[in-house]
Amino acid sequence: MPLVSVVMPVYNSAATLGAAVRSVLTQTHADVELLVTDDQSSDSSMDLLMEFAAQDERVLPKTAPERGGAGRARNLAIERARGDYVAFLDSDDLWLPEKTEKQLAFAAEGDAPLTFTSYYKMDADYDGESTDGSPTGG
């Protein structure tokens, strides 16, 4: 089973971070490492990440040495990636539970070195989990 390195930049994302992390950890393709780079948040983002890391060894948080923005935070996480594939998820977004499984199957079927997917937009008041939504609007 291929390892997927999930890259997540974080900056003051405590309000949405838990659901984003859980959407990675509950993937049907469970062979993932979640490489999170906190870009010097001033909220409780890093505390939350450390709680997740204590509960699940796939969560690998680090703090950026200095503020550098989302791009720099992503690059710092990519430097730590060990996976066969690299995937990107922002700290205020969610993945549906079968996302990585389906995307890996698609890549293997078409011998694709790069894939991308569409997304479902949530408003700022969404406080659910990725399992609460579906492509049919459920």
C-alpha positions as CSV (number, residue, x, y, z in Angstrom):
1,M,0.0,0.0,0.0
2,P,1.6,3.3,-1.0
3,L,2.4,5.9,1.7
4,V,0.7,9.3,1.1
5,S,2.5,12.3,2.6
6,V,-0.2,14.9,3.3
7,V,1.1,18.4,3.5
8,M,-0.8,20.9,5.6
9,P,0.2,24.5,6.3
10,V,-1.3,26.0,9.5
11,Y,-1.7,29.6,10.7
12,N,-4.1,30.5,13.5
13,S,-6.5,27.7,12.4
14,A,-7.6,26.3,15.8
15,A,-11.3,26.7,14.8
16,T,-11.1,24.5,11.7
17,L,-7.9,22.4,12.3
18,G,-9.5,19.5,14.2
19,A,-12.0,18.6,11.5
20,A,-9.3,19.0,8.8
21,V,-6.9,16.6,10.6
22,R,-9.7,14.1,11.3
23,S,-10.6,14.1,7.6
24,V,-7.1,12.9,6.9
25,L,-6.9,10.4,9.7
26,T,-10.2,8.7,8.8
27,Q,-9.4,8.1,5.2
28,T,-10.2,4.6,3.9
29,H,-6.6,4.5,2.6
30,A,-5.0,4.7,6.0
31,D,-1.3,4.6,5.0
32,V,-0.8,8.4,5.4
33,E,1.6,10.7,7.2
34,L,0.3,14.2,8.0
35,L,3.1,16.6,7.8
36,V,1.9,19.9,9.4
37,T,3.9,23.1,9.5
38,D,2.6,25.7,11.9
39,D,3.6,29.2,10.6
40,Q,4.1,30.7,14.1
41,S,0.4,30.7,15.0
42,S,-0.6,32.9,18.0
43,D,-3.7,30.8,18.8
44,S,-3.9,27.2,20.1
45,S,-3.2,25.6,16.8
46,M,0.1,24.0,17.8
47,D,-1.4,22.7,21.1
48,L,-4.1,21.0,19.2
49,L,-1.7,19.5,16.8
50,M,0.4,18.2,19.7
51,E,-2.7,16.5,21.1
52,F,-3.4,14.8,17.8
53,A,0.3,13.7,17.5
54,A,0.2,12.2,21.0
55,Q,-2.9,10.1,19.9
56,D,-1.7,9.2,16.4
57,E,1.8,8.7,15.2
58,R,0.8,9.7,11.7
59,V,0.5,13.3,12.8
60,L,3.9,15.0,12.5
61,P,3.7,18.7,13.5
62,K,6.6,21.2,13.4
63,T,6.7,24.9,13.9
64,A,8.3,27.0,11.2
65,P,11.5,28.8,12.5
66,E,9.9,32.1,11.3
67,R,6.8,33.3,9.6
68,G,7.0,32.7,5.9
69,G,3.4,32.2,4.7
70,A,1.5,29.2,3.5
71,G,3.9,28.5,0.6
72,R,7.0,28.4,2.8
73,A,5.1,26.2,5.4
74,R,4.2,23.8,2.6
75,N,7.8,23.6,1.4
76,L,9.1,22.9,4.9
77,A,6.6,20.0,5.2
78,I,7.5,18.6,1.7
79,E,11.1,18.5,2.8
80,R,10.1,15.9,5.5
81,A,7.9,13.8,3.2
82,R,8.6,10.1,2.9
83,G,5.6,9.1,0.9
84,D,5.2,7.6,-2.5
85,Y,2.8,10.4,-3.2
86,V,2.4,14.0,-1.9
87,A,-1.0,15.4,-1.3
88,F,-2.0,18.9,-0.2
89,L,-4.8,19.9,2.2
90,D,-5.3,23.4,3.8
91,S,-6.1,23.6,7.5
92,D,-9.6,25.0,6.8
93,D,-10.6,22.3,4.3
94,L,-11.8,18.7,4.5
95,W,-11.4,15.5,2.5
96,L,-14.3,13.1,2.0
97,P,-13.4,9.7,3.5
98,E,-12.6,7.9,0.3
99,K,-10.6,10.7,-1.4
100,T,-7.1,9.2,-1.2
101,E,-8.3,5.7,-2.0
102,K,-10.1,6.9,-5.2
103,Q,-7.4,9.2,-6.3
104,L,-4.7,6.6,-5.9
105,A,-6.8,4.1,-7.9
106,F,-7.3,6.7,-10.6
107,A,-3.5,7.5,-10.7
108,A,-2.6,3.8,-11.0
109,E,-5.2,3.1,-13.6
110,G,-4.0,5.8,-15.9
111,D,-0.3,5.6,-14.9
112,A,-0.6,9.3,-14.0
113,P,2.3,11.0,-12.2
114,L,0.0,13.9,-11.1
115,T,-3.7,14.1,-10.3
116,F,-6.0,16.7,-8.9
117,T,-9.6,16.8,-7.8
118,S,-12.5,19.2,-7.6
119,Y,-13.7,20.3,-4.2
120,Y,-16.9,21.2,-2.3
121,K,-17.0,24.7,-0.8
122,M,-18.2,25.1,2.8
123,D,-19.1,28.5,4.3
124,A,-17.2,29.9,7.3
125,D,-19.9,28.7,9.7
126,Y,-19.6,25.0,8.8
127,D,-18.7,23.1,12.0
128,G,-19.2,19.5,10.9
129,E,-16.9,16.7,9.8
130,S,-16.0,15.3,6.4
131,T,-18.3,12.3,7.0
132,D,-21.3,14.7,7.3
133,G,-21.0,15.8,3.6
134,S,-21.3,13.9,0.4
135,P,-21.1,14.7,-3.3
136,T,-24.9,14.6,-3.4
137,G,-25.2,17.3,-0.7
138,G,-26.0,14.9,2.2
